[in-house]
Amino acid sequence: MASAERGPQWTWGKLVKLGKILRDDASDEAAGNGSVTAGSDDDVQRFAEGLNALSAADKRERVEQACTRTFGSLGRLALCDLGSVSRPAGVLMAATHALILHEARARGAALACTGAIEDDTGDAWSSEEEWPELLPQGWRRGDSSFSFRYSTAPGSGRRRTFVVKGVPMGASTLLVSAMELADEGSSSSADSAPASCGLPVGDFVATSHSADTIRSALAGESGHFADGLCGLLTRASAVQLAGVINRQLLDALL
C-alpha cells in the first residue's frame, strides 16, 4: 500500500485523476460546498484526502513533487485540462508553455501565466490563483493559434508583462513569437522587438499520431503512450526544446 507521505506509484493517468480531483475541489470550495475528497479506497483519492490537512504552500509542494519526480518539468501538465488538445502542434505548444515557466524560474524570474492574448471573456485569470491549472481560458483558438500572457510576480522589481503566440505553419512547423509589452508606467510606449523561432513539429511530436491517439495519451488511457504527453514528447526532445526556448526566446526577453 502506498504511504500517505509518498503517495501512489505515479503514472500519467494517476496524475490526470489527481488534477481532476484538485480542480473539482477548488470549484466546490469557490462555490462554498467544501472539499469532495473523502470516502474512497483509491490510492489517488487517499493521497488527495491527505493533502487537506496541509497548508496551501505544503499542498502545492507535495503535488508538484509528485509530478516532477516521475515526469520532470512537463509533469504539471498532467494536472491540467488537456481534453481539447488533439493535434501535435497543440501538444508542442502546451509543452513550450510549461517549459517557459520552468526555465524562467531556473533563471530566477518569478513568472506566472496571467491569461491568453486572445482571451475576450473579460475574466481575470492567474495560474497562481487557478493552481493546479496551467492553461488559461482561451489559450487555443481551435488549431489555428495559441497564446499566453505572462507577468513577473509583485515584489520581484518592476512588473513586466510578456506575450507568447504560436501559429502552426501547415502541419510541419510551429512559429512561436514572444515580446515584452510596454510598461504603462514607464516613459517608453513601445513594445519590445519580438523574438521568434520556428519549431519543426516532427522533431518533437510525431506528426503521424492520430487525434484519437493524442487524446487517449493525454488522458492517460493509452497503453502505448502510458506516459501521456511525456510519451508523445520524448525526454530527449524535451531537453532539446528547453534549449531552443532558452536560446531563442528567453535570452532575448529576460
C-alpha positions in Angstrom: 0.0 0.0 0.0 1.4 3.4 -0.9 2.2 5.5 2.2 0.4 8.8 2.8 3.7 10.5 2.7 5.0 9.2 -0.6 1.7 8.7 -2.3 0.9 6.2 -5.1 3.3 4.9 -7.7 2.6 7.8 -10.0 1.7 7.3 -13.6 0.4 9.9 -16.1 -3.1 8.6 -15.7 -3.0 8.8 -11.9 -1.8 12.4 -12.1 -4.6 13.2 -14.5 -7.0 11.8 -11.9 -5.4 13.9 -9.2 -5.6 17.0 -11.2 -9.3 16.5 -11.8 -9.9 15.9 -8.0 -8.0 19.1 -7.2 -9.8 21.2 -9.8 -13.2 19.8 -8.7 -12.3 20.6 -5.1 -11.3 24.1 -6.0 -14.6 24.7 -7.8 -16.5 23.3 -4.9 -14.7 25.5 -2.4 -15.3 28.5 -4.5 -19.0 27.7 -4.5 -19.0 27.2 -0.8 -19.5 23.4 -0.9 -16.3 22.3 0.8 -14.0 19.5 -0.3 -15.3 16.4 -2.0 -12.2 14.2 -1.5 -13.5 11.7 1.0 -14.6 8.1 1.4 -12.6 6.1 -1.1 -10.1 3.3 -1.1 -8.5 4.5 -4.3 -4.8 5.4 -3.7 -5.0 8.7 -5.6 -8.2 9.7 -3.6 -6.4 8.8 -0.4 -3.4 10.9 -1.3 -5.8 13.8 -2.2 -7.5 13.4 1.2 -4.2 13.6 3.0 -3.5 17.0 1.3 -6.5 18.5 3.1 -4.5 18.6 6.4 -1.7 20.6 4.8 -1.2 24.3 4.3 -1.7 25.7 0.8 2.0 26.0 0.3 2.8 22.5 1.6 -0.1 21.0 -0.5 1.3 22.6 -3.6 4.8 21.5 -2.9 3.7 17.9 -2.3 1.7 17.7 -5.5 4.4 19.3 -7.7 7.0 16.9 -6.3 4.7 14.0 -7.3 4.6 15.5 -10.9 8.3 16.2 -11.3 9.6 13.1 -9.6 8.4 11.0 -12.5 7.8 13.3 -15.4 10.2 16.3 -14.8 9.2 19.8 -15.8 6.4 18.6 -18.0 4.6 16.6 -15.3 2.4 19.5 -14.1 0.6 19.4 -17.5 -0.9 16.1 -16.3 -2.9 18.1 -13.7 -4.4 20.4 -16.4 -7.5 20.1 -18.6 -5.9 18.9 -21.9 -9.2 17.5 -23.2 -9.3 19.9 -26.2 -5.8 19.1 -27.4 -5.8 16.6 -30.3 -3.0 17.7 -32.7 0.8 17.5 -32.5 1.1 21.4 -32.7 -1.2 21.7 -29.6 0.9 19.1 -27.7 4.1 21.1 -28.6 2.6 24.4 -27.6 1.4 23.1 -24.2 4.9 21.7 -23.6 6.5 25.0 -24.7 4.3 26.9 -22.2 5.3 24.6 -19.3 9.0 24.9 -20.2 8.9 28.7 -20.5 7.6 28.8 -16.9 10.2 26.2 -15.7 13.2 27.7 -17.5 12.2 31.2 -16.4 12.1 30.0 -12.8 15.5 28.4 -13.2 16.8 31.8 -14.3 15.4 33.3 -11.1 12.5 35.0 -12.8 9.2 34.7 -10.9 7.0 34.3 -13.9 3.3 33.4 -13.8 0.8 32.9 -16.6 -1.9 35.6 -16.4 -4.1 34.6 -19.3 -4.2 34.4 -23.1 -3.6 37.2 -25.6 -6.8 36.5 -27.4 -9.0 35.8 -24.3 -12.1 38.0 -24.9 -14.1 36.7 -21.9 -13.1 39.6 -19.7 -12.5 37.3 -16.8 -9.3 37.7 -14.8 -7.1 34.6 -14.7 -3.9 33.7 -13.0 -2.0 30.4 -12.8 -1.2 31.2 -9.2 -4.9 31.5 -8.2 -6.1 28.7 -10.5 -3.4 26.2 -9.4 -3.0 23.4 -10.4 -4.3 24.6 -13.8 -1.5 26.0 -16.0 -3.6 26.6 -19.2 -5.7 29.7 -19.2 -9.1 30.1 -20.8 -8.7 31.0 -24.5 -5.2 29.7 -24.8 -6.1 28.0 -28.1 -8.2 29.1 -31.0 -9.0 25.7 -32.5 -5.9 24.5 -34.1 -5.1 27.9 -35.8 -3.3 29.7 -33.0 -2.2 29.5 -29.3 -1.4 32.3 -27.0 -0.2 33.1 -23.4 0.4 36.2 -21.3 2.9 36.2 -18.5 3.8 38.6 -15.8 6.6 38.8 -13.2 5.4 38.4 -9.6 4.8 41.5 -7.4 7.8 42.2 -5.3 10.3 41.0 -7.9 11.1 44.5 -9.1 9.4 46.3 -12.0 6.4 44.4 -13.1 7.0 43.1 -16.6 4.4 41.5 -19.0 5.2 39.2 -21.8 3.1 37.6 -24.5 3.8 34.4 -26.5 2.0 33.3 -29.5 2.2 30.1 -31.5 0.9 29.7 -35.1 1.1 26.4 -37.0 2.6 26.9 -40.4 0.9 23.9 -42.1 1.5 20.6 -40.3 5.3 20.8 -40.2 6.2 24.0 -38.3 5.0 25.8 -35.2 6.1 29.5 -35.3 6.5 30.8 -31.8 7.0 34.5 -31.2 7.4 36.4 -27.9 7.7 40.0 -26.8 7.6 42.2 -23.8 4.7 44.7 -23.6 5.4 48.3 -22.8 5.0 49.2 -19.1 2.2 51.7 -18.8 4.0 53.4 -16.0 7.3 53.9 -17.9 8.5 56.6 -20.3 8.6 54.1 -23.2 5.4 53.4 -25.0 6.8 50.8 -27.4 6.7 47.1 -27.0 9.9 45.2 -27.3 11.1 43.8 -30.6 9.6 40.2 -30.9 11.8 37.2 -30.6 10.7 34.2 -32.6 11.6 30.6 -33.5 10.3 28.0 -35.9 9.8 24.7 -34.2 9.8 21.7 -36.5 6.8 19.8 -35.1 8.0 16.4 -36.2 11.3 16.9 -34.3 9.4 16.8 -31.1 6.0 15.1 -31.6 5.4 12.5 -34.3 3.0 14.1 -36.8 1.7 10.6 -37.6 -0.2 10.4 -34.3 -4.0 10.5 -34.8 -6.2 12.8 -32.9 -7.7 9.8 -31.0 -4.2 8.6 -30.0 -3.2 12.0 -28.7 -6.4 12.5 -26.7 -6.1 9.0 -25.3 -2.4 9.5 -24.3 -3.1 12.9 -22.7 -5.9 11.3 -20.7 -3.6 8.6 -19.5 -5.7 5.9 -21.2 -3.3 4.6 -23.9 -1.1 1.7 -23.1 1.5 2.5 -25.8 1.7 6.1 -24.6 1.1 5.5 -20.9 3.5 8.4 -20.1 0.9 10.8 -21.5 2.4 13.9 -23.0 5.9 12.8 -22.0 5.3 9.7 -24.2 4.4 11.9 -27.1 7.3 14.2 -26.5 10.4 12.2 -25.5 12.8 13.2 -22.8 15.4 14.0 -25.3 13.0 16.1 -27.2 12.0 18.0 -24.1 15.7 18.8 -23.3 16.2 19.9 -26.9 13.0 22.1 -26.7 14.1 23.7 -23.5 17.4 24.6 -25.1 15.7 26.3 -28.0 13.4 28.2 -25.7 16.3 29.5 -23.7 18.5 30.5 -26.6 15.8 31.9 -29.0 13.2 33.3 -26.6 14.2 33.8 -23.0 17.7 35.1 -23.8 16.0 37.9 -25.7 13.3 38.6 -23.0 14.8 38.1 -19.6 
